[in-house]
Amino acid sequence: MKKGGSEMLKNGEDLFGGVKKVKATSDHVPDIEKLQRPFEKKHSVAYLFCKGCGLIFEVDQKQVDELAKKANLDIVPQDFFEHYFETMGCGTCAIGVENVSIKPIKK
Amino acid sequence: MNLGYTGRMAEKELFDEAIETTGLELYLNYQQSLKAVKESQPWEDPSDPDKRFANDLHATIANKLGFEDYSKLKFYTSVNSHLDKYHGVDAFFELELDNGQKNRVTLDVTLNINKGEDWKADVVFQWPSEGLDPDLPEDKKEYIKQLEFIADRIVKLIKQ
């Protein structure tokens, strides 16, 4: 049995290190062209833009329903060709999605 | 007792823990995942990574490419990121060419290369499940062998 040395490298994190949170600056504006692109993931139906870090996520219908609840929306758009979700934070730059709202995609 | 607890499983648990906190598992497409990774590096200079293996690999590749200026070659870890979770990439190298274009080579480490996963990275390599300690004499030879083997594969692809 091998003895554990001072720097035993066993997995991806040992070899490469792990990412940290993206720094949130809260002053990002969305690139409209990116909000109109076809989705990469099969079941995605809407985009979510994080104003905190500027990242654009894809969300599925179940997540749309959850986000609508967080945004306290009574009426949710039928589709999201002309709307997107906006948050002030996300799991990549903060603890989770914060201050959810729906915004029109201004062309 | 070996419970088959792999590096990939450990990474998944860390990611899932983060998702549990947010309540939402949000998908990031490939380009956005790359952007997120570049903005979430645990060290400041991507041409001088802090982690020993990453640094040794970076230097080995730079030497094989004949670089005196190491800053042309950049290393980014993506462990525990969306790029890792959704796109199967643990890390990547980028080489800035004279014309401003960037060549990228992605990496994925596994403890069992025959486990039938749908590998997505350019270079997938197997790491000994018991680990390697480059400071132990009995591991040093294998560590250097791994470095050379992986570096050769990356150099071949990144020059194209």
Boltz contact constraints between the chains, C-beta under 6 A:
constraints:
  - contact:
      token1: [A, 2]
      token2: [B, 130]
      max_distance: 6.0
  - contact:
      token1: [A, 5]
      token2: [B, 133]
      max_distance: 6.0
  - contact:
      token1: [A, 5]
      token2: [B, 135]
      max_distance: 6.0
  - contact:
      token1: [A, 5]
      token2: [B, 136]
      max_distance: 6.0
  - contact:
      token1: [A, 6]
      token2: [B, 135]
      max_distance: 6.0
  - contact:
      token1: [A, 7]
      token2: [B, 133]
      max_distance: 6.0
  - contact:
      token1: [A, 7]
      token2: [B, 135]
      max_distance: 6.0
  - contact:
      token1: [A, 8]
      token2: [B, 131]
      max_distance: 6.0
  - contact:
      token1: [A, 8]
      token2: [B, 133]
      max_distance: 6.0
  - contact:
      token1: [A, 9]
      token2: [B, 53]
      max_distance: 6.0
  - contact:
      token1: [A, 9]
      token2: [B, 131]
      max_distance: 6.0
  - contact:
      token1: [A, 9]
      token2: [B, 132]
      max_distance: 6.0
  - contact:
      token1: [A, 10]
      token2: [B, 131]
      max_distance: 6.0
  - contact:
      token1: [A, 11]
      token2: [B, 7]
      max_distance: 6.0
  - contact:
      token1: [A, 12]
      token2: [B, 7]
      max_distance: 6.0
  - contact:
      token1: [A, 12]
      token2: [B, 79]
      max_distance: 6.0
  - contact:
      token1: [A, 12]
      token2: [B, 90]
      max_distance: 6.0
  - contact:
      token1: [A, 12]
      token2: [B, 109]
      max_distance: 6.0
  - contact:
      token1: [A, 13]
      token2: [B, 79]
      max_distance: 6.0
  - contact:
      token1: [A, 15]
      token2: [B, 53]
      max_distance: 6.0
  - contact:
      token1: [A, 16]
      token2: [B, 51]
      max_distance: 6.0
  - contact:
      token1: [A, 16]
      token2: [B, 54]
      max_distance: 6.0
  - contact:
      token1: [A, 16]
      token2: [B, 77]
      max_distance: 6.0
  - contact:
      token1: [A, 16]
      token2: [B, 79]
      max_distance: 6.0
  - contact:
      token1: [A, 16]
      token2: [B, 90]
      max_distance: 6.0
  - contact:
      token1: [A, 16]
      token2: [B, 91]
      max_distance: 6.0
  - contact:
      token1: [A, 17]
      token2: [B, 42]
      max_distance: 6.0
  - contact:
      token1: [A, 17]
      token2: [B, 51]
      max_distance: 6.0
  - contact:
      token1: [A, 17]
      token2: [B, 77]
      max_distance: 6.0
  - contact:
      token1: [A, 18]
      token2: [B, 79]
      max_distance: 6.0
  - contact:
      token1: [A, 18]
      token2: [B, 80]
      max_distance: 6.0
  - contact:
      token1: [A, 19]
      token2: [B, 40]
      max_distance: 6.0
  - contact:
      token1: [A, 19]
      token2: [B, 80]
      max_distance: 6.0
  - contact:
      token1: [A, 19]
      token2: [B, 81]
      max_distance: 6.0
  - contact:
      token1: [A, 20]
      token2: [B, 40]
      max_distance: 6.0
  - contact:
      token1: [A, 20]
      token2: [B, 42]
      max_distance: 6.0
  - contact:
      token1: [A, 22]
      token2: [B, 36]
      max_distance: 6.0
  - contact:
      token1: [A, 22]
      token2: [B, 39]
      max_distance: 6.0
  - contact:
      token1: [A, 22]
      token2: [B, 40]
      max_distance: 6.0
  - contact:
      token1: [A, 40]
      token2: [B, 29]
      max_distance: 6.0
  - contact:
      token1: [A, 41]
      token2: [B, 27]
      max_distance: 6.0
  - contact:
      token1: [A, 55]
      token2: [B, 32]
      max_distance: 6.0
  - contact:
      token1: [A, 55]
      token2: [B, 36]
      max_distance: 6.0
  - contact:
      token1: [A, 56]
      token2: [B, 32]
      max_distance: 6.0
  - contact:
      token1: [A, 57]
      token2: [B, 26]
      max_distance: 6.0
  - contact:
      token1: [A, 57]
      token2: [B, 28]
      max_distance: 6.0
  - contact:
      token1: [A, 58]
      token2: [B, 27]
      max_distance: 6.0
  - contact:
      token1: [A, 63]
      token2: [B, 24]
      max_distance: 6.0
  - contact:
      token1: [A, 91]
      token2: [B, 18]
      max_distance: 6.0
  - contact:
      token1: [A, 91]
      token2: [B, 22]
      max_distance: 6.0
  - contact:
      token1: [A, 92]
      token2: [B, 36]
      max_distance: 6.0
  - contact:
      token1: [A, 95]
      token2: [B, 21]
      max_distance: 6.0
  - contact:
      token1: [A, 96]
      token2: [B, 21]
      max_distance: 6.0
  - contact:
      token1: [A, 96]
      token2: [B, 22]
      max_distance: 6.0
  - contact:
      token1: [A, 96]
      token2: [B, 23]
      max_distance: 6.0
